[in-house]
Amino acid sequence: MRVLVIAVSAVLLFAACDRVGAVMTPISRATVDGLNREAFLCRYSEPDRAQECALAALEYIDDSLPDYDEGRVRAWNNLAFSYYMMSQYVDAGSCIDSVLQYPVTRYGDAERVIALLLAARIEQRNCEIAESYQLLYDIEREGLLRHHRDDLLHNYALTEYYITMLALNYHYRDGETTEDIRPVLAEIEGRRSELRCDYAQDMALNYALANSYLHLCSQGDDNTGNVRKALAACGDNLLLLADSAHFCRFQFANTLEMVSDIVSSPYIGDSCRYFVDTLCELLSLYGIQAVADSTLPAFLYDEAQRQMAVYGWSPYAEVRTLAAAASYSLSCGDTATAYGYLGAFLDGDYQQGIAPKQELRLYDMLLVSGFPATATERRDWHARAMESQQFVRWNEDADFLRRMDLDNAERRAHSLAMFAIVTGVLVLLLAVALLLLWRRTRQLHAETRALQLAKKQDVERIANVESCLSVMRHDITPFVAYLQNKKLSPALRDEALQQLIRTFDNIKQWTNLSIPNGLRFRPSQVRLQELFDHVQAQVCSTGCKPTFVPTSLCVEGDALLLEILLRNLVNNALLHAFPTSSESNRLVVSASDEEGKVPMVLLQVADNGCGMDGETLENLFRADKPSGSHGFGLILCRYIIKLHDDNTVRGCRITAESTQGSGTTFNVVLKKCKPLN
């Protein structure tokens, strides 16, 4: 007995230790990912199991991984799909809202699209096709699937988008807009190899493709080809379901119902018999012995209804299958079989509104088939049929108006875009035209200014020539007349000849400065002392030498022109200076700083000559009014200063101050620069 107690205590202790260890062991993200993956893989085959896994994942996240956003959003989408499969739309909508309101995660774009597409599928089941189309339109317009990535979630989202778009057109719109699905089908066929998700999604896409190809036959466009494509899609599903690991009773029932729809359609022909025989052979893999004859549709509808009833998790799919099977039986005149399906619908006690469109079909069949019922039951069916019919028609009208509004909005947006493009192009062309006009205007202004300047220069040259001729006549005539005097002494003749030579030299320099390609203004830094030295060595004196006051100042200007200017001023001063006992006082050349905001240099040439009266001083630098014997020398000086001022714009100028009997002082103002090293 004691041994037994010890053994039991040890077992309880180990169990307690294991439990404590389990509690102490933190839940990893791998655990949550595993639950989410299992929920995803069994979303069609075992929606109850998918629901349990998703709820467990959310519980683990709330307890141990509150920051694992990706796992939480994935679990919500898995849970929403499980509710959708079990036709629990309110609970599914709550999970969808949680996904859409949650902050963006790493895979938030794909998860958001998956939630929106599931919301669109729920709207379709409720026959609210306008809202479903709006969601699909928004997804396309926002480009949420435009940047597709090659991973499971994005492939799943893209496949769901195709399935939802096809389902909206082939089923909920009764094929009225089947022309809309042609480009979608073409896109799917071109990208099918990229849509790698899982076998369940492949089967769902095959089912949607088979329905779409069958409904395309109503357009009378390549019926044989479309029927073959629909049968091939069903065959692909049967091959996938043959693998026990992939078998899903829900997908199997859907495929059987789809094959029944195809083989019972008026579009099936003898050219498709081979494909029907092949499907019958594939059914033998499941223990179903089917024969490709007139009884095949009824047989397959019955088997599909039985499989869906055994599946038992999708009330919507059960109602849809019962409606399809009953409708075919009534079309064949098999009222008893149809009554069986209609009775199964009534006995199933399905929630009203679970499948409005299919319920309308069933109530209509109950009313027109003579199904045994009391007057109260028939009134109730009629009321429900009228209510469902009104609801369906209202939603169809709403869908039509929504499509019209969106199409108009698209056309307006396209028109506005085209208007914006055309306006932009016109504005661009106008801008280019204005730019070219502006450039041409500037060019014309430049050409006009150049012509005006050339005209001004031409006028100035003409004036210079006229002045030159006038002054030349004025300056040369006295010397010529003087030299014609035969009684003139040799000394005076030589002096007159020297004066005439200097006059011709000034004329030469004037000409070089005035005509095109003559002397040009070449600015540089000029040492005044070097200028003084050059002029002092070159001037022609009358026996007296001028005094040049030493200076260290430098100016900006043309050294050659400044030398000509200073030499002319010195020569002119020497001609008019009085001889004194002190020869150094006859003529003084000096330079000093001039006061002002801009640093300038004042260059002065002062003599002790006879001076000038006011009229002579006023016309001293005018070529049109020669003043005495100054002639070309001073006119040339004025022209040189003008060149300096035009090129430096520094206020360069030349002036003269004179008093009769007291001499004359010439003032030349030039731009100062720093002394050269």
C-alpha positions as CSV (number, residue, x, y, z in Angstrom):
1,M,0.0,0.0,0.0
2,R,2.8,2.4,0.9
3,V,4.5,1.6,-2.4
4,L,1.3,2.4,-4.3
5,V,0.9,5.8,-2.5
6,I,4.5,6.7,-3.4
7,A,4.0,5.7,-7.0
8,V,0.8,7.8,-7.3
9,S,2.6,10.8,-5.7
10,A,5.5,10.5,-8.1
11,V,3.1,10.4,-11.1
12,L,1.2,13.5,-9.8
13,L,4.5,15.3,-9.1
14,F,5.8,14.6,-12.6
15,A,2.5,15.7,-14.1
16,A,2.6,18.9,-12.1
17,C,6.2,19.6,-13.2
18,D,5.2,19.0,-16.8
19,R,2.3,21.4,-16.4
20,V,4.4,24.1,-14.8
21,G,7.0,23.6,-17.5
22,A,4.4,24.0,-20.1
23,V,3.2,27.2,-18.5
24,M,6.7,28.6,-18.1
25,T,7.6,27.8,-21.7
26,P,6.8,30.9,-23.8
27,I,4.8,30.5,-27.0
28,S,7.0,31.2,-30.0
29,R,5.9,32.8,-33.3
30,A,6.5,29.4,-35.0
31,T,3.6,28.0,-33.0
32,V,1.3,30.7,-34.1
33,D,2.5,30.4,-37.7
34,G,1.9,26.6,-37.6
35,L,-1.7,27.2,-36.4
36,N,-2.3,29.8,-39.1
37,R,-0.9,27.5,-41.7
38,E,-3.1,24.6,-40.6
39,A,-6.1,26.9,-40.6
40,F,-5.3,28.1,-44.1
41,L,-4.8,24.6,-45.5
42,C,-8.1,23.2,-44.2
43,R,-10.2,26.3,-44.9
44,Y,-12.4,24.4,-47.4
45,S,-12.2,20.8,-46.2
46,E,-12.6,21.4,-42.5
47,P,-13.8,24.9,-41.7
48,D,-14.5,24.0,-38.1
49,R,-10.9,22.9,-37.7
50,A,-9.7,26.1,-39.4
51,Q,-11.8,28.1,-36.9
52,E,-10.3,26.3,-33.9
53,C,-6.8,26.9,-35.2
54,A,-7.4,30.6,-35.9
55,L,-9.0,31.1,-32.4
56,A,-6.1,29.3,-30.8
57,A,-3.6,31.5,-32.7
58,L,-5.3,34.6,-31.5
59,E,-5.4,33.4,-27.9
60,Y,-1.7,32.6,-28.0
61,I,-0.9,36.1,-29.5
62,D,-3.1,37.8,-26.8
63,D,-1.4,35.9,-24.0
64,S,2.3,35.8,-25.1
65,L,2.9,37.7,-28.3
66,P,0.9,41.0,-28.2
67,D,3.3,42.6,-30.7
68,Y,3.0,39.9,-33.4
69,D,0.9,41.9,-35.8
70,E,1.4,39.7,-38.9
71,G,0.2,36.6,-37.0
72,R,-2.8,38.4,-35.6
73,V,-4.0,39.7,-39.0
74,R,-3.4,36.3,-40.7
75,A,-5.5,34.6,-37.9
76,W,-8.3,37.1,-38.4
77,N,-8.4,36.5,-42.1
78,N,-8.4,32.7,-41.5
79,L,-11.2,33.0,-39.0
80,A,-13.2,35.2,-41.3
81,F,-12.9,32.6,-44.1
82,S,-14.1,29.8,-41.8
83,Y,-17.1,31.9,-40.8
84,Y,-17.8,32.6,-44.5
85,M,-17.6,28.9,-45.4
86,M,-20.2,28.1,-42.6
87,S,-22.4,31.0,-43.9
88,Q,-21.9,33.0,-40.6
89,Y,-21.6,36.3,-42.4
90,V,-22.0,38.7,-39.4
91,D,-19.1,37.0,-37.6
92,A,-17.0,37.0,-40.8
93,G,-17.7,40.7,-41.3
94,S,-16.5,41.5,-37.8
95,C,-13.2,39.7,-38.5
96,I,-12.8,41.6,-41.8
97,D,-13.4,44.9,-40.1
98,S,-10.6,44.0,-37.6
99,V,-8.2,43.4,-40.5
100,L,-9.1,46.6,-42.3
101,Q,-8.9,48.8,-39.2
102,Y,-5.6,47.3,-38.0
103,P,-2.4,49.3,-38.6
104,V,-0.4,48.3,-41.7
105,T,1.9,45.3,-41.2
106,R,4.7,43.7,-43.2
107,Y,2.2,41.9,-45.4
108,G,-0.6,44.5,-44.8
109,D,-1.2,45.1,-48.5
110,A,-1.9,41.5,-49.3
111,E,-3.9,40.9,-46.1
112,R,-6.0,44.0,-46.7
113,V,-6.8,42.8,-50.2
114,I,-7.7,39.3,-49.0
115,A,-10.1,40.9,-46.4
116,L,-11.7,43.2,-49.0
117,L,-12.2,40.3,-51.5
118,L,-13.8,38.1,-48.8
119,A,-16.2,41.1,-48.0
120,A,-17.0,41.2,-51.8
121,R,-17.8,37.4,-51.8
122,I,-20.1,37.9,-48.8
123,E,-21.8,40.8,-50.6
124,Q,-22.3,38.5,-53.6
125,R,-23.9,35.7,-51.6
126,N,-26.3,38.3,-50.1
127,C,-27.0,39.4,-53.7
128,E,-25.7,42.9,-52.9
129,I,-23.7,42.8,-56.1
130,A,-23.4,46.6,-56.4
131,E,-21.4,46.7,-53.2
132,S,-19.4,43.7,-54.4
133,Y,-18.6,45.4,-57.7
134,Q,-17.6,48.6,-55.8
135,L,-15.1,46.7,-53.7
136,L,-13.6,45.1,-56.8
137,Y,-13.5,48.4,-58.6
138,D,-11.8,50.1,-55.7
139,I,-9.1,47.3,-55.5
140,E,-8.4,47.7,-59.2
141,R,-8.5,51.5,-59.1
142,E,-6.2,51.7,-56.1
143,G,-3.7,49.3,-57.8
144,L,-3.5,47.1,-54.7
145,L,-2.6,44.1,-56.8
146,R,-0.6,45.9,-59.4
147,H,2.7,45.4,-57.6
148,H,2.4,41.6,-57.3
149,R,5.1,39.7,-55.4
150,D,5.8,36.0,-55.8
151,D,4.9,34.7,-52.4
152,L,2.0,32.7,-51.0
153,L,-0.1,35.6,-49.7
154,H,0.1,37.7,-52.8
155,N,-0.6,34.7,-55.1
156,Y,-3.6,33.9,-52.9
157,A,-4.8,37.5,-53.0
158,L,-4.5,37.7,-56.8
159,T,-6.2,34.3,-57.3
160,E,-9.0,35.4,-55.0
161,Y,-9.4,38.6,-57.0
162,Y,-9.8,36.5,-60.2
163,I,-12.3,34.1,-58.6
164,T,-14.4,36.9,-57.1
165,M,-14.5,38.8,-60.4
166,L,-15.5,35.7,-62.3
167,A,-18.1,34.7,-59.8
168,L,-19.7,38.2,-59.9
169,N,-20.1,37.9,-63.7
170,Y,-21.0,34.3,-64.4
171,H,-23.4,33.8,-61.5
172,Y,-24.7,36.9,-59.8
173,R,-25.3,38.8,-63.0
174,D,-26.8,35.9,-65.0
175,G,-24.3,36.3,-67.8
176,E,-25.6,39.8,-68.7
177,T,-22.1,41.2,-68.8
178,T,-20.1,38.2,-69.9
179,E,-18.2,40.4,-72.2
180,D,-16.5,41.8,-69.1
181,I,-14.9,38.5,-68.2
182,R,-13.1,37.8,-71.5
183,P,-10.1,40.0,-70.7
184,V,-10.1,38.6,-67.2
185,L,-10.0,35.0,-68.6
186,A,-7.3,36.0,-71.1
187,E,-5.2,37.4,-68.2
188,I,-5.7,34.3,-66.1
189,E,-4.6,32.0,-68.9
190,G,-1.5,34.1,-69.5
191,R,-0.6,34.2,-65.8
192,R,-1.8,30.8,-64.6
193,S,1.8,29.6,-64.1
194,E,2.6,32.5,-61.8
195,L,-0.4,31.8,-59.5
196,R,1.4,29.4,-57.2
197,C,-0.7,29.1,-54.0
198,D,-2.0,25.7,-52.9
199,Y,-4.1,22.9,-54.3
200,A,-7.3,24.2,-52.6
201,Q,-7.0,27.5,-54.4
202,D,-6.3,25.8,-57.7
203,M,-9.6,23.9,-57.3
204,A,-11.5,27.0,-56.5
205,L,-10.0,28.8,-59.6
206,N,-10.8,25.8,-61.8
207,Y,-14.4,25.8,-60.6
208,A,-14.7,29.6,-61.4
209,L,-13.1,29.1,-64.8
210,A,-15.5,26.2,-65.7
211,N,-18.5,28.3,-64.8
212,S,-17.2,31.2,-66.8
213,Y,-16.5,29.2,-69.9
214,L,-19.9,27.6,-69.7
215,H,-21.7,31.0,-69.4
216,L,-19.6,32.3,-72.4
217,C,-21.5,29.8,-74.5
218,S,-24.6,32.0,-74.1
219,Q,-22.9,34.6,-76.3
220,G,-22.6,32.1,-79.1
221,D,-18.8,32.5,-79.3
222,D,-16.9,29.2,-79.9
223,N,-19.3,27.1,-77.9
224,T,-17.3,23.9,-78.5
225,G,-14.1,25.4,-77.4
226,N,-15.6,26.9,-74.3
227,V,-17.3,23.7,-73.3
228,R,-14.1,21.8,-73.7
229,K,-12.3,24.3,-71.5
230,A,-15.0,24.0,-68.9
231,L,-14.7,20.1,-68.9
232,A,-10.9,20.3,-68.8
233,A,-11.1,22.5,-65.7
234,C,-13.4,20.0,-64.0
235,G,-11.0,17.2,-65.0
236,D,-8.1,19.0,-63.4
237,N,-10.1,19.2,-60.2
238,L,-10.9,15.5,-60.2
239,L,-7.2,14.7,-60.7
240,L,-6.3,17.0,-57.8
241,L,-9.0,15.5,-55.5
242,A,-7.8,11.9,-56.3
243,D,-4.9,12.5,-54.0
244,S,-6.2,11.5,-50.5
245,A,-4.2,14.3,-48.9
246,H,-6.0,16.8,-51.1
247,F,-9.5,15.4,-51.0
248,C,-12.1,17.9,-50.0
249,R,-15.8,16.8,-50.0
250,F,-16.9,20.4,-50.5
251,Q,-14.7,20.8,-53.7
252,F,-15.8,17.4,-54.8
253,A,-19.5,18.2,-54.6
254,N,-18.9,21.5,-56.4
255,T,-17.1,19.7,-59.2
256,L,-19.9,17.1,-59.6
257,E,-22.5,19.9,-59.7
258,M,-20.4,21.7,-62.3
259,V,-20.1,18.6,-64.5
260,S,-23.8,18.2,-64.2
261,D,-24.4,21.8,-65.4
262,I,-22.1,21.3,-68.4
263,V,-23.5,17.9,-69.6
264,S,-27.1,19.1,-69.1
265,S,-26.5,22.3,-71.1
266,P,-27.7,22.7,-74.7
267,Y,-24.1,23.6,-75.7
268,I,-22.7,20.0,-75.3
269,G,-22.2,18.3,-78.6
270,D,-20.9,15.1,-80.0
271,S,-17.4,16.6,-80.3
272,C,-17.3,16.8,-76.5
273,R,-18.2,13.2,-75.8
274,Y,-14.6,12.1,-75.5
275,F,-14.1,14.6,-72.6
276,V,-17.3,13.4,-70.9
277,D,-16.2,9.8,-71.1
278,T,-12.8,10.8,-69.7
279,L,-14.6,12.5,-66.7
280,C,-16.6,9.4,-66.1
281,E,-13.4,7.3,-66.0
282,L,-12.0,9.8,-63.5
283,L,-15.1,9.3,-61.3
284,S,-14.3,5.7,-61.1
285,L,-11.3,6.6,-58.9
286,Y,-13.8,7.6,-56.3
287,G,-15.9,4.4,-56.6
288,I,-18.6,6.2,-58.6
289,Q,-19.7,4.2,-61.7
290,A,-21.1,6.8,-64.1
291,V,-22.2,6.3,-67.7
292,A,-22.1,9.0,-70.3
293,D,-25.7,8.9,-71.3
294,S,-28.9,10.9,-70.8
295,T,-29.1,9.8,-67.1
296,L,-25.7,11.2,-66.3
297,P,-26.8,14.8,-65.2
298,A,-29.5,13.5,-62.8
299,F,-27.0,11.0,-61.4
300,L,-24.3,13.6,-60.8
301,Y,-26.8,16.1,-59.3
302,D,-28.0,13.5,-56.9
303,E,-24.4,12.5,-55.9
304,A,-23.4,16.2,-55.6
305,Q,-26.4,16.8,-53.3
306,R,-25.5,13.8,-51.2
307,Q,-21.8,14.8,-50.9
308,M,-22.8,18.3,-49.9
309,A,-25.2,17.1,-47.2
310,V,-22.5,14.8,-45.8
311,Y,-20.1,17.8,-45.8
312,G,-22.6,19.7,-43.8
313,W,-20.6,22.9,-43.1
314,S,-21.9,25.2,-45.9
315,P,-25.7,26.0,-45.8
316,Y,-25.3,28.3,-48.7
317,A,-23.7,25.6,-50.9
318,E,-26.4,23.1,-49.8
319,V,-29.2,25.4,-50.8
320,R,-27.5,26.1,-54.2
321,T,-27.0,22.4,-54.9
322,L,-30.6,21.6,-54.0
323,A,-31.9,24.4,-56.3
324,A,-29.7,23.2,-59.2
325,A,-30.8,19.5,-58.8
326,A,-34.5,20.4,-58.4
327,S,-34.4,22.7,-61.4
328,Y,-32.9,20.0,-63.6
329,S,-35.3,17.3,-62.4
330,L,-38.3,19.6,-63.1
331,S,-36.9,20.4,-66.6
332,C,-36.8,16.6,-67.3
333,G,-40.3,16.0,-66.0
334,D,-39.1,14.0,-63.0
335,T,-41.4,15.6,-60.5
336,A,-40.9,13.0,-57.8
337,T,-37.2,13.5,-57.7
338,A,-37.6,17.3,-57.7
339,Y,-40.1,16.9,-54.8
340,G,-37.4,15.1,-52.9
341,Y,-34.9,17.9,-53.4
342,L,-37.6,20.6,-52.5
343,G,-38.6,18.6,-49.4
344,A,-34.9,18.4,-48.3
345,F,-34.8,22.2,-48.6
346,L,-37.9,22.6,-46.4
347,D,-36.7,20.0,-43.9
348,G,-33.3,21.6,-43.7
349,D,-34.9,24.6,-42.0
350,Y,-32.3,26.9,-43.5
351,Q,-32.0,30.5,-42.2
352,Q,-34.0,32.8,-44.4
353,G,-31.7,35.0,-46.5
354,I,-28.8,32.6,-46.4
355,A,-28.9,32.5,-50.3
356,P,-31.5,34.9,-51.6
357,K,-31.1,34.1,-55.2
358,Q,-31.2,30.3,-54.7
359,E,-34.1,30.7,-52.3
360,L,-36.1,32.6,-54.9
361,R,-35.5,29.7,-57.4
362,L,-36.6,27.1,-54.8
363,Y,-39.8,29.0,-53.8
364,D,-40.7,29.5,-57.4
365,M,-40.3,25.8,-58.0
366,L,-42.4,25.0,-54.9
367,L,-45.2,27.2,-56.2
368,V,-45.2,26.1,-59.9
369,S,-44.5,22.4,-59.4
370,G,-47.6,21.6,-57.4
371,F,-45.7,20.5,-54.4
372,P,-48.1,19.2,-51.8
373,A,-48.7,21.9,-49.2
374,T,-51.4,23.7,-47.2
375,A,-52.8,27.0,-48.3
376,T,-51.0,28.7,-45.4
377,E,-47.7,27.2,-46.5
378,R,-48.2,28.3,-50.1
379,R,-49.1,31.8,-49.0
380,D,-45.9,31.8,-46.9
381,W,-43.8,30.6,-49.9
382,H,-45.4,33.2,-52.1
383,A,-44.6,35.9,-49.7
384,R,-41.0,34.8,-49.3
385,A,-40.7,34.4,-53.1
386,M,-42.0,38.0,-53.6
387,E,-39.7,39.3,-50.9
388,S,-36.7,37.5,-52.4
389,Q,-37.6,38.6,-55.9
390,Q,-38.0,42.2,-54.9
391,F,-34.7,42.1,-53.1
392,V,-32.8,40.5,-56.0
393,R,-34.3,42.9,-58.6
394,W,-33.6,45.9,-56.4
395,N,-29.9,44.8,-56.1
396,E,-29.7,44.1,-59.8
397,D,-31.0,47.6,-60.6
398,A,-28.6,49.0,-58.0
399,D,-25.7,47.1,-59.7
400,F,-26.7,48.5,-63.1
401,L,-26.9,52.1,-61.8
402,R,-23.6,51.6,-59.9
403,R,-21.9,50.3,-63.1
404,M,-23.3,53.2,-65.0
405,D,-22.0,55.7,-62.4
406,L,-18.6,54.2,-62.3
407,D,-18.4,54.0,-66.1
408,N,-19.4,57.6,-66.4
409,A,-16.8,58.5,-63.7
410,E,-14.2,56.5,-65.7
411,R,-15.2,58.4,-68.9
412,R,-15.1,61.7,-67.1
413,A,-11.8,60.9,-65.6
414,H,-10.5,59.8,-69.0
415,S,-11.9,63.0,-70.6
416,L,-10.3,65.1,-67.8
417,A,-7.0,63.2,-68.2
418,M,-7.1,63.8,-72.0
419,F,-8.0,67.4,-71.5
420,A,-5.2,67.8,-69.0
421,I,-2.8,66.1,-71.4
422,V,-3.9,68.3,-74.3
423,T,-3.9,71.4,-72.2
424,G,-0.4,70.5,-70.9
425,V,0.8,69.9,-74.5
426,L,-0.7,73.3,-75.6
427,V,0.8,75.0,-72.6
428,L,4.2,73.4,-73.3
429,L,3.9,74.5,-77.0
430,L,2.9,78.0,-75.9
431,A,5.8,78.1,-73.5
432,V,8.2,76.9,-76.2
433,A,6.7,79.5,-78.6
434,L,7.1,82.3,-76.0
435,L,10.6,81.2,-75.2
436,L,11.5,81.2,-78.9
437,L,9.8,84.6,-79.2
438,W,11.6,85.9,-76.2
439,R,14.9,84.7,-77.6
440,R,14.1,86.1,-81.0
441,T,13.1,89.4,-79.4
442,R,16.4,89.5,-77.4
443,Q,18.2,88.7,-80.6
444,L,16.4,91.5,-82.4
445,H,17.1,93.9,-79.6
446,A,20.7,92.9,-79.6
447,E,20.9,93.4,-83.4
448,T,19.1,96.7,-83.0
449,R,21.5,97.9,-80.4
450,A,24.4,96.7,-82.5
451,L,23.0,98.6,-85.5
452,Q,22.5,101.7,-83.4
453,L,26.0,101.4,-82.0
454,A,27.4,100.9,-85.5
455,K,25.4,103.8,-86.7
456,K,26.6,105.9,-83.8
457,Q,30.2,104.9,-84.5
458,D,29.7,105.7,-88.2
459,V,28.3,109.1,-87.4
460,E,31.1,109.6,-84.9
461,R,33.7,108.6,-87.5
462,I,32.1,110.9,-90.1
463,A,32.2,113.7,-87.5
464,N,35.8,112.8,-86.7
465,V,36.7,112.9,-90.3
466,E,35.0,116.3,-90.8
467,S,36.7,117.6,-87.5
468,C,40.0,116.1,-88.7
469,L,39.8,118.0,-92.0
470,S,38.7,121.2,-90.3
471,V,41.4,121.1,-87.6
472,M,43.9,119.9,-90.1
473,R,43.2,122.9,-92.3
474,H,43.2,125.2,-89.3
475,D,46.5,123.8,-87.9
476,I,48.4,123.3,-91.1
477,T,47.6,126.5,-93.0
478,P,49.6,128.8,-90.7
479,F,52.7,126.7,-90.9
480,V,52.4,126.3,-94.7
481,A,52.1,130.0,-95.1
482,Y,54.9,130.6,-92.7
483,L,57.2,128.2,-94.5
484,Q,56.5,129.9,-97.9
485,N,58.1,133.1,-96.5
486,K,61.5,133.1,-98.3
487,K,62.9,135.6,-95.8
488,L,62.4,133.2,-92.9
489,S,65.6,132.4,-91.0
490,P,66.8,128.8,-90.9
491,A,66.2,128.5,-87.2
492,L,62.6,129.7,-87.4
493,R,62.0,127.5,-90.5
494,D,63.2,124.4,-88.5
495,E,61.0,125.2,-85.6
496,A,58.0,125.7,-87.9
497,L,58.8,122.4,-89.6
498,Q,59.0,120.6,-86.2
499,Q,55.6,122.0,-85.3
500,L,54.2,120.8,-88.6
501,I,55.7,117.3,-88.0
502,R,54.1,117.2,-84.5
503,T,50.7,118.1,-86.0
504,F,51.0,115.3,-88.6
505,D,51.9,112.9,-85.8
506,N,48.8,113.9,-83.8
507,I,46.7,113.4,-87.0
508,K,48.2,109.9,-87.4
509,Q,47.5,109.0,-83.8
510,W,43.9,110.3,-84.1
511,T,43.3,108.3,-87.2
512,N,44.6,105.1,-85.6
513,L,42.2,105.7,-82.7
514,S,39.2,106.6,-84.8
515,I,39.1,104.1,-87.7
516,P,38.1,100.4,-87.3
517,N,40.9,98.0,-86.5
518,G,43.1,100.9,-85.3
519,L,44.4,101.3,-81.8
520,R,42.3,99.3,-79.3
521,F,41.8,99.8,-75.6
522,R,43.9,97.3,-73.7
523,P,43.4,97.8,-70.0
524,S,46.1,97.0,-67.5
525,Q,47.7,98.3,-64.3
526,V,50.0,101.3,-65.2
527,R,52.7,102.7,-63.0
528,L,52.6,106.5,-63.3
529,Q,56.3,106.8,-62.6
530,E,57.1,104.6,-65.6
531,L,54.7,106.7,-67.7
532,F,56.4,109.9,-66.5
533,D,59.9,108.5,-67.4
534,H,58.8,107.5,-70.9
535,V,57.2,110.9,-71.7
536,Q,60.1,112.8,-70.2
537,A,62.5,110.9,-72.5
538,Q,60.3,111.5,-75.6
539,V,58.9,115.0,-75.4
540,C,60.3,117.6,-77.7
541,S,61.3,120.6,-75.6
542,T,62.3,124.1,-76.7
543,G,65.4,124.1,-74.6
544,C,63.5,123.7,-71.3
545,K,62.8,120.4,-69.6
546,P,59.5,119.9,-67.6
547,T,59.5,118.9,-64.0
548,F,58.0,115.4,-63.3
549,V,57.2,115.0,-59.6
550,P,58.1,111.4,-58.5
551,T,55.1,109.2,-57.6
552,S,54.3,105.6,-56.6
553,L,50.7,105.7,-57.7
554,C,49.2,103.2,-60.2
555,V,46.1,103.5,-62.3
556,E,43.9,101.3,-64.5
557,G,44.1,102.0,-68.2
558,D,45.8,101.5,-71.5
559,A,49.5,102.3,-71.0
560,L,50.0,103.3,-74.7
561,L,47.0,105.6,-74.8
562,L,47.9,107.3,-71.5
563,E,51.4,107.9,-72.8
564,I,50.0,109.6,-75.9
565,L,47.7,111.7,-73.7
566,L,50.4,112.8,-71.4
567,R,52.9,113.5,-74.2
568,N,50.3,115.7,-75.9
569,L,49.5,117.6,-72.8
570,V,53.2,118.2,-72.0
571,N,54.0,119.3,-75.6
572,N,51.0,121.6,-75.6
573,A,52.1,123.1,-72.3
574,L,55.7,123.6,-73.4
575,L,54.4,125.5,-76.4
576,H,52.6,128.0,-74.3
577,A,55.0,128.3,-71.2
578,F,56.9,131.5,-70.6
579,P,60.7,131.2,-70.2
580,T,61.8,132.0,-66.7
581,S,65.1,132.1,-64.8
582,S,64.2,128.7,-63.2
583,E,63.4,126.3,-66.0
584,S,62.0,123.7,-63.7
585,N,59.1,125.9,-62.9
586,R,58.0,126.3,-66.5
587,L,56.0,123.0,-66.5
588,V,55.2,120.7,-63.6
589,V,53.7,117.2,-64.0
590,S,52.3,115.6,-60.8
591,A,49.9,112.9,-59.5
592,S,47.9,112.7,-56.3
593,D,45.0,110.9,-54.7
594,E,41.6,112.5,-55.3
595,E,39.0,112.4,-52.5
596,G,35.8,110.6,-53.1
597,K,33.9,107.2,-52.6
598,V,35.8,105.6,-55.5
599,P,39.6,105.7,-55.3
600,M,40.8,107.9,-58.1
601,V,44.1,109.6,-59.1
602,L,44.4,113.2,-60.2
603,L,47.1,113.7,-62.8
604,Q,48.0,117.4,-63.4
605,V,50.0,119.2,-66.1
606,A,50.6,122.8,-65.1
607,D,52.4,125.5,-67.0
608,N,53.2,129.3,-66.4
609,G,52.1,130.3,-69.9
610,C,49.8,133.1,-71.1
611,G,46.7,131.3,-70.1
612,M,43.3,131.4,-71.9
613,D,40.2,133.5,-71.9
614,G,36.8,132.0,-71.0
615,E,35.6,131.4,-74.5
616,T,38.8,129.6,-75.5
617,L,38.6,127.5,-72.3
618,E,35.0,126.6,-73.0
619,N,35.8,125.3,-76.6
620,L,39.1,123.8,-75.7
621,F,38.2,120.1,-76.3
622,R,35.6,120.7,-79.2
623,A,36.7,119.5,-82.6
624,D,34.0,121.6,-84.3
625,K,35.4,124.8,-82.8
626,P,39.2,124.8,-82.9
627,S,40.7,127.0,-80.2
628,G,43.8,128.7,-81.2
629,S,46.9,126.5,-81.7
630,H,45.8,123.6,-79.5
631,G,44.3,121.6,-82.4
632,F,44.5,117.8,-82.6
633,G,46.5,117.4,-79.4
634,L,43.7,118.2,-77.0
635,I,41.0,116.6,-79.2
636,L,43.0,113.4,-79.1
637,C,43.3,113.7,-75.3
638,R,39.6,114.0,-74.9
639,Y,39.0,110.9,-77.1
640,I,41.5,108.9,-75.1
641,I,39.7,109.8,-71.8
642,K,36.4,108.9,-73.4
643,L,37.8,105.4,-74.2
644,H,38.9,105.0,-70.6
645,D,35.6,106.1,-69.2
646,D,33.5,103.9,-71.5
647,N,35.5,100.8,-70.7
648,T,35.9,101.3,-67.0
649,V,32.8,103.4,-66.1
650,R,34.8,104.9,-63.3
651,G,34.2,108.6,-63.8
652,C,37.4,109.3,-65.8
653,R,37.5,112.8,-67.1
654,I,39.7,115.7,-68.4
655,T,39.3,119.3,-67.6
656,A,41.3,122.5,-67.8
657,E,41.7,125.5,-65.5
658,S,43.3,128.7,-66.8
659,T,43.7,132.4,-66.0
660,Q,45.1,134.8,-68.6
661,G,48.6,135.7,-67.8
662,S,48.9,133.1,-65.0
663,G,49.2,129.8,-66.9
664,T,47.0,126.7,-67.5
665,T,46.5,123.5,-65.5
666,F,45.1,120.3,-67.1
667,N,43.4,117.9,-64.7
668,V,43.1,114.2,-65.7
669,V,41.2,111.9,-63.4
670,L,41.9,108.1,-63.7
671,K,40.9,105.0,-61.8
672,K,43.3,104.1,-59.0
673,C,44.6,100.6,-58.4
674,K,46.8,98.9,-55.9
675,P,50.6,99.4,-56.4
676,L,52.2,96.6,-58.3
677,N,54.7,94.4,-56.5
